[in-house]
Amino acid sequence: MAAWRSGLAALAFVALIVVTVFGLDLFAHRAFDAHLRDQAVRSLALAGTGGTPYRWRFAGPEDLVAGHPFGSEDFDFSDGSLRWRSSGPVEAGIVLARTLSLKAFPLLQLEATVDSPG
C-alpha cells in the first residue's frame, strides 16, 4: 500500500510540473503578445502624428556607446545634457534600443548650444 501511495504522489508531482510548464508558456505568450501590441500601437500613433520613436537625451554615460564621446577627454553630463570642450572633431555614438529605419525617418535634428564663439 505504501508503494501505491508513493507512486501516486510521484504521478501528482509530475502532473503538477506539466501543468506549471504549460501555464508559464501560456503566460509568456500572452505577455509577449501584449508587449508587441503596445509597441505597434505606439509606433502607429507616432507615425500618424508625424512623430518619431527615436529620441535621445544624453543624461548619463549609459546613453552613449562606450559611455563617452570620442575625441574629447573634457566632457561631463549635467542638467540632462552632454557637454564637452574640444577644438577638433568629436564623435558621439548613440545607443539604439532597436533597429533604426532610415527610410521611414531620413532626417536627424540636433539641438546644440555653444557657450562661447569660436
Secondary structure as UniProt FT lines:
FT   HELIX           2..49
FT   HELIX           61..63
FT   HELIX           65..67
FT   STRAND          75..78
FT   TURN            79..80
FT   STRAND          81..84
FT   TURN            102..104
//
